Amino acid sequence: MKRAIIVVLDSVGIGELPDAADFGDVGSNTLVNIKKARPQTSLPNMASLGLGNIQGKDIDLLGKVAQPKGAYCKMAEKSIGKDTTTGHWEMAGVITKKPFPTFTENGFPKEIMDKFETAIGTKTLGNYAASGTVIIQDLGDEHVKTGYPIVYTSADSVFQIAAHEDVIPVDKLYEICETARKLLTGDYGVARVIARPFVGESGNYTRTKNRKDFSLEPTGTTILDLAKEKGLNVTAIGKIEDIFEHRGMTRTDHTTNNADGIDKTILYTKEEFAGILFTNLVDTDMIYGHRNDVEGYASALEYFDGKLPEIISSMHDDDILFITADHGCDPTTPSTDHSREYVPLLVYGKHVKEGVDLGVRKSFADLGQTISDYLGLGATFEAESFLQDILK
């Protein structure tokens, strides 16, 4: 009973891509720079699979071993972007050649904001690029006083709406986001509309775990679509359901944080089913990367690494585990945005050869093509499968 288990460590990049300068990300290397800034960071279980053996400058600092237990490589992003949506879509087989629009310079156009405010029946605050944790401190008091939702964006293709849960209830905020999602199409078709609820009092507003993403549907067929059509189980853990707009899944579990996501991954891995288990662990990105919290980021990595043996011990004989990322978010750089980076890929299973260096892949979609070949899904992505390189 074949299964592909994909674990995405959100934003855990492993070095700038050749075009990083075009994105303002020269010098970014999320994993290596964290190790340099916090030398005591230890990831022995991922290192045992080959993390420190991946090609690239200083990657051996992550713990190069003589005999890796898995296959390993780094993957380049072929899509034009450095965000969650393009990264996940590409590893599932869809390459985004036209970048999603961004609105960092002047916010969203007046015509869009006028339509949005008319549709929701209220004015808005903000409408500029900002850190989400900063803007709720800057505009939180005015929001509580007026009831106007806070709109902001970032270097990513996002339309984010923040509201205090006592001012705009979470369900109402979700409705407002759905309204925005319907408006934001065509030239204004941002990758994600994001609900950002918060609580607290003046000077001490904090975001809650009730975030919800409203994405565009994938623009092509994914491995999730193909697996579901074949009658296989497709279990989505974390924000995977939002990223793919709930398409191609047979079961979803949104989870609340990395610990919950890891526990659910272990729980579902122990079950008997054929197909795909797809997990996103978002804390490294959302809580630590965007806040340039090196200590927190490193600790989150170490927590996952400590739980990795439990994930592996839950695997069945025909399972293949793929550990990867969707982009970078280097907490050691001045930027608080995502970074244009390679992502690591570690592959492990009882039928996977040990110590296979898969080199530098030209696309995240190589992962999707490999999974398609393993599960017999018949995909023909713009990618190169490495299945025959890893199977014993």
C-alpha positions in Angstrom: 0.0 0.0 0.0 2.1 2.9 -1.3 2.1 6.3 0.3 3.9 9.6 -0.1 4.4 11.5 3.2 5.3 15.1 2.5 6.4 17.4 5.4 6.9 21.0 4.5 9.0 23.0 7.0 7.6 26.3 6.1 10.3 28.8 4.9 13.3 26.6 5.7 15.4 27.7 2.8 19.0 26.5 2.2 20.7 29.3 0.2 20.0 32.1 -2.2 18.9 31.2 -5.8 20.9 32.6 -8.7 18.2 35.2 -9.3 18.0 36.3 -5.6 19.2 39.8 -6.4 16.0 40.3 -8.5 14.1 39.7 -5.3 16.3 41.7 -2.9 17.5 38.5 -1.2 21.3 38.4 -1.8 22.9 36.7 1.2 19.8 34.9 2.4 20.4 31.3 3.6 17.9 30.5 6.3 19.3 27.2 7.6 23.0 28.0 7.4 22.7 31.6 8.7 20.7 30.3 11.7 23.4 27.8 12.4 26.1 30.6 12.2 24.1 33.0 14.4 23.3 30.2 16.9 26.2 27.7 16.7 24.6 25.4 19.3 21.7 24.6 16.9 21.6 20.8 16.5 19.6 18.8 14.0 21.1 15.3 14.3 18.2 13.4 12.9 17.8 15.4 9.7 21.6 15.4 9.5 21.6 11.6 9.6 19.4 11.6 6.5 21.8 13.9 4.6 20.9 17.5 5.5 24.6 18.5 5.9 25.6 16.6 2.8 23.6 18.7 0.4 25.7 20.6 -2.1 26.4 24.3 -1.3 28.6 26.6 0.5 28.8 26.0 4.3 25.9 23.5 4.3 28.2 21.0 5.9 27.9 23.2 9.0 24.5 21.6 9.5 26.1 18.2 10.2 27.7 16.4 7.4 27.8 12.6 8.0 29.8 9.8 6.4 26.9 7.6 5.5 23.5 9.3 5.2 20.5 7.1 5.8 18.4 8.8 3.1 18.6 10.5 -0.3 19.1 14.3 -0.3 19.4 17.4 -2.5 18.3 20.9 -2.9 15.6 22.2 -5.2 15.4 25.4 -7.2 12.1 27.2 -7.6 11.2 27.5 -11.3 8.1 29.6 -10.6 8.4 33.3 -10.5 7.9 34.1 -6.8 8.9 33.3 -3.3 5.7 32.7 -1.4 3.7 29.9 0.1 1.4 29.4 -2.8 3.9 29.3 -5.6 6.2 27.0 -3.6 3.5 24.5 -2.6 1.8 24.5 -6.0 5.2 23.8 -7.7 6.0 20.9 -5.5 2.6 19.5 -6.4 3.3 20.0 -10.1 2.1 23.4 -11.1 4.7 26.0 -12.1 3.7 29.6 -11.9 5.3 31.4 -14.8 3.5 34.7 -14.4 4.0 36.1 -10.9 1.1 36.9 -8.7 0.6 40.7 -8.4 2.0 42.6 -5.4 1.0 46.0 -4.1 3.9 47.0 -1.8 4.5 50.5 -3.3 1.1 52.3 -2.9 -1.2 49.7 -1.5 -4.3 48.5 -3.4 -5.8 50.8 -6.0 -8.7 53.1 -5.0 -11.1 51.4 -7.3 -10.5 48.1 -5.6 -10.8 49.5 -2.1 -13.9 51.5 -3.0 -15.6 48.3 -4.3 -14.4 46.4 -1.2 -15.7 49.0 1.3 -19.0 49.2 -0.5 -19.4 45.4 -0.5 -18.7 45.1 3.3 -20.5 48.2 4.2 -17.7 49.9 6.1 -14.6 51.9 5.7 -11.1 50.4 6.2 -7.9 51.3 7.8 -4.3 50.9 6.6 -4.0 49.8 3.0 -0.2 49.7 2.9 2.7 47.2 3.2 3.5 46.4 6.8 4.5 43.8 9.4 1.3 42.2 10.7 2.5 42.4 14.3 3.4 46.1 13.9 0.3 47.3 12.1 -2.1 46.0 14.8 -0.2 48.0 17.4 -0.2 51.1 15.2 -3.8 50.9 14.1 -5.4 48.7 16.7 -6.8 51.5 18.9 -8.4 53.2 15.9 -9.8 49.9 14.8 -11.4 49.2 18.2 -12.8 52.7 18.2 -14.2 52.7 14.7 -14.8 49.1 14.0 -13.1 49.5 10.6 -11.1 46.4 9.5 -7.3 46.9 9.0 -6.1 46.1 5.4 -2.4 45.6 4.7 -0.1 43.7 2.4 3.6 42.6 2.2 6.2 41.6 -0.3 4.1 38.6 -0.9 1.0 38.6 -3.1 -1.5 39.0 -0.2 -4.5 41.0 0.9 -4.5 40.7 4.7 -7.4 41.8 6.9 -6.8 42.2 10.6 -9.6 42.6 13.2 -10.0 42.3 16.9 -12.1 39.3 17.7 -14.3 41.4 20.1 -14.9 44.0 17.4 -15.4 41.8 14.4 -16.1 38.2 15.3 -14.0 35.6 13.6 -16.8 34.2 11.4 -17.7 37.7 10.3 -14.0 38.3 9.4 -14.0 35.2 7.3 -17.1 36.5 5.5 -15.3 39.8 4.8 -12.3 37.8 3.5 -14.5 35.8 1.2 -15.9 39.1 -0.2 -12.4 40.3 -0.9 -11.5 37.0 -2.5 -14.3 37.4 -5.0 -13.2 40.9 -5.9 -9.5 40.2 -6.2 -9.3 38.6 -9.6 -7.5 39.2 -12.9 -4.9 41.9 -12.6 -5.7 42.1 -8.9 -5.7 38.4 -8.4 -3.5 38.1 -5.3 -2.4 34.6 -4.3 -4.0 34.8 -0.9 -6.5 36.8 1.1 -5.7 36.2 4.8 -7.8 36.7 7.8 -5.7 37.9 10.7 -7.7 38.0 13.9 -6.2 39.5 17.1 -7.0 40.1 20.7 -5.8 42.1 23.6 -5.8 45.8 24.7 -4.1 49.0 23.7 -0.3 48.5 23.6 -0.6 44.8 23.8 -2.5 43.4 20.9 -1.6 39.8 19.8 -2.6 37.7 16.9 -4.6 34.5 17.5 -4.5 31.1 16.0 -7.7 31.7 14.0 -5.8 32.8 10.9 -7.4 31.6 7.7 -6.2 31.8 4.1 -8.4 32.2 1.1 -6.3 31.2 -1.9 -6.8 31.1 -5.7 -7.4 27.6 -7.1 -4.3 26.0 -8.6 -4.0 26.9 -12.2 -3.2 23.3 -13.3 -3.7 19.7 -12.2 -1.8 18.7 -9.1 -0.7 15.4 -7.6 -3.5 15.9 -5.1 -6.1 16.1 -7.9 -4.7 13.0 -9.6 -4.6 11.0 -6.4 -8.1 11.8 -5.4 -9.4 11.0 -8.9 -7.7 7.6 -8.6 -9.6 6.9 -5.4 -6.6 7.3 -3.1 -6.7 9.0 0.3 -5.3 12.5 0.3 -4.9 13.8 3.9 -4.0 17.5 4.2 -2.6 18.7 7.6 -2.1 22.3 8.6 -2.8 25.1 6.0 -2.5 22.7 3.0 -6.2 22.9 2.6 -6.1 26.7 2.3 -3.2 26.7 -0.1 -4.9 24.5 -2.6 -8.3 26.0 -2.0 -9.6 22.7 -0.6 -9.1 20.9 -3.9 -7.9 17.4 -4.3 -8.3 16.3 -0.7 -10.3 13.6 1.0 -9.5 14.6 4.6 -8.3 17.8 6.2 -7.0 18.6 9.7 -6.1 22.3 10.0 -4.2 22.0 13.3 -3.2 24.8 15.6 0.7 24.8 15.7 3.7 22.8 14.7 3.4 20.5 17.7 -0.2 19.7 16.8 0.8 19.3 13.1 3.6 16.9 14.0 1.4 14.8 16.3 -1.3 14.6 13.6 1.3 13.5 11.1 2.3 10.7 13.3 -1.3 9.8 14.1 -2.3 9.5 10.4 0.9 7.9 9.4 0.0 5.0 11.7 -3.3 4.4 9.9 -3.8 2.1 7.0 -4.4 3.9 3.7 -2.9 4.4 0.3 -2.2 7.8 -1.1 -0.7 11.1 0.1 -0.3 12.7 3.5 0.7 16.3 3.1 1.7 18.4 6.1 2.6 22.1 6.4 4.4 23.2 9.6 4.0 26.9 9.6 5.5 28.1 12.9 9.0 28.5 11.5 7.6 31.1 9.0 4.7 32.7 10.6 5.9 33.0 14.2 9.7 33.2 13.9 10.9 33.9 10.4 8.8 37.0 9.8 9.7 38.3 13.2 13.5 37.7 12.8 13.4 35.5 15.8 16.6 33.4 15.4 16.3 31.7 18.8 12.6 30.8 18.3 13.2 29.6 14.7 16.2 27.4 15.8 14.1 25.9 18.7 11.3 25.1 16.3 13.7 23.3 14.0 15.1 21.4 16.9 11.7 20.4 18.1 10.8 18.9 14.7 14.1 17.2 14.5 13.5 15.6 17.9 10.2 14.3 16.8 11.5 13.0 13.4 12.4 9.5 14.8 8.8 9.1 16.0 7.5 10.0 12.5 9.9 7.5 10.9 8.9 4.7 13.4 5.3 5.3 12.4 5.9 4.7 8.7 4.9 1.5 6.9 7.1 -0.5 4.6 5.9 1.1 1.4 6.0 4.7 2.6 8.4 7.3 1.3 8.9 10.4 3.5 9.8 13.7 1.8 11.0 16.5 4.0 11.3 19.9 2.2 10.3 23.6 2.3 8.4 26.1 0.1 10.8 29.2 0.2 13.1 30.9 2.6 12.6 33.5 5.4 16.0 34.2 6.8 15.6 35.6 10.3 19.2 36.9 10.4 18.7 39.4 7.6 17.1 42.9 8.0 14.2 41.8 5.9 11.1 40.3 7.6 9.8 39.0 4.3 10.3 35.7 2.5 13.5 35.1 0.7 14.2 33.6 -2.8 16.1 30.4 -1.8 16.8 26.8 -2.7 14.9 24.4 -0.5 16.3 21.2 1.0 14.8 17.8 0.2 15.4 14.7 2.4 14.0 11.4 1.2 13.6 8.3 3.4 11.9 4.9 3.4 12.6 1.2 3.6 12.8 1.0 -0.2 14.9 4.2 -0.6 18.6 3.8 -1.2 20.9 5.3 1.4 23.4 8.0 0.7 22.1 9.1 -2.7 23.0 12.7 -3.7 20.3 13.9 -6.0 22.3 17.0 -6.7 20.6 20.3 -7.5 17.1 19.9 -8.9 15.9 22.4 -11.5 12.3 22.6 -10.1 10.3 21.8 -7.0 8.0 20.0 -9.4 10.6 17.1 -9.6 9.1 16.1 -6.3 5.6 16.0 -7.6 6.7 14.0 -10.7 8.5 11.5 -8.5 5.4 11.0 -6.3 3.2 10.7 -9.4 5.5 8.0 -10.7 5.6 6.2 -7.4 1.8 6.2 -6.9 1.1 5.6 -10.6 -0.8 8.8 -11.1 0.2 9.4 -14.7 1.3 13.0 -14.3 3.4 14.7 -17.1 4.7 17.8 -15.3 7.4 20.1 -16.6 9.8 18.2 -14.3 12.2 15.3 -14.0 11.4 12.3 -11.8 14.2 11.0 -9.5 12.2 7.8 -8.6 14.6 5.4 -10.3 17.6 7.1 -8.6 16.3 6.4 -5.1 14.5 3.0 -5.2 16.5 0.0 -4.1 
